[in-house]
C-alpha cells in the first residue's frame, strides 16, 4: 500500500467492458521512499476527488477490492487520508 495525491481525471473513450462504471484517476505517490513522485492510474471506488491524499493498494489486492480477480486493474483507492497521525512510545 502507498500514499498518493490525486492529481487529475483519466478519460478513456474506449476501455475494457470490465472497467465500465469505474472512475479512473491519475495519482502521484507521496510520503517519501524510492517511489516518491511516481505516477499511476488508479480506480476510485470510494468517491475520492482531485487533490485528496489517499491510500492506494496495488496488484491482486486492488483486484480483490474491486471484487473480480480478472479485472484489468493494478491499483485502487482504498482510503482517504484526513490527517497524518504520529504515535510515540
C-alpha positions in Angstrom: 0.0 0.0 0.0 1.2 3.5 -0.8 0.1 7.1 -0.1 -0.7 9.3 -3.0 -2.3 12.6 -4.0 -4.9 12.5 -6.8 -3.9 14.9 -9.5 -6.4 14.5 -12.3 -9.0 12.6 -14.1 -8.3 10.0 -16.8 -10.9 10.0 -19.6 -11.0 7.0 -21.9 -13.3 7.0 -24.9 -12.8 3.2 -25.2 -11.9 0.8 -22.4 -12.4 -2.8 -21.3 -16.0 -3.6 -20.5 -14.8 -4.8 -17.1 -13.8 -1.2 -16.3 -17.3 0.2 -17.1 -18.7 2.3 -14.3 -15.3 2.9 -12.6 -13.8 6.4 -12.2 -10.1 6.4 -13.3 -7.8 9.0 -11.7 -4.2 10.0 -12.0 -2.3 9.7 -8.7 1.2 10.7 -7.7 2.9 8.8 -4.9 3.8 10.9 -1.8 5.3 10.2 1.6 8.9 9.5 0.7 10.6 6.4 -0.3 12.0 5.2 -3.6 8.6 5.5 -5.3 8.2 9.2 -4.4 6.9 11.2 -7.4 5.9 8.1 -9.4 2.6 8.5 -11.2 0.0 5.8 -11.6 -3.6 5.4 -12.8 -5.9 4.2 -10.0 -9.5 3.1 -9.9 -11.6 5.0 -7.4 -14.3 3.0 -5.6 -14.9 5.3 -2.6 -15.6 8.7 -4.0 -12.2 10.4 -3.6 -11.6 13.6 -5.6 -8.7 15.5 -7.2 -6.4 17.0 -4.5 -7.3 14.3 -1.9 -4.5 12.4 -0.2 -5.4 8.7 -0.4 -4.3 5.2 0.4 -3.7 3.0 -2.7 -3.5 -0.7 -2.8 -1.8 -2.4 -5.8 -1.8 -5.8 -7.6 -4.1 -8.6 -6.7 -5.2 -6.7 -3.6 -6.6 -4.0 -5.8 -8.5 -6.6 -8.0 -9.9 -8.2 -4.8 -11.1 -4.7 -3.7 -13.0 -4.5 -7.0 -14.5 -7.9 -6.5 -13.0 -9.5 -9.6 -9.6 -11.1 -9.9 -9.9 -11.0 -13.7 -10.4 -7.2 -14.0 -7.5 -5.4 -15.8 -6.5 -3.2 -12.9 -3.4 -2.8 -10.9 -4.2 0.0 -8.4 -7.3 1.0 -6.4 -8.1 3.8 -3.9 -9.0 2.2 -0.5 -9.0 5.2 1.8 -8.9 9.0 2.0 -6.4 10.4 4.4 -7.9 13.0 6.7 -4.7 13.8 8.7 -1.4 12.3 9.5 -1.0 10.8 12.9 2.3 10.0 14.6 2.2 7.9 17.7 5.2 7.9 20.0 6.0 5.4 22.7 
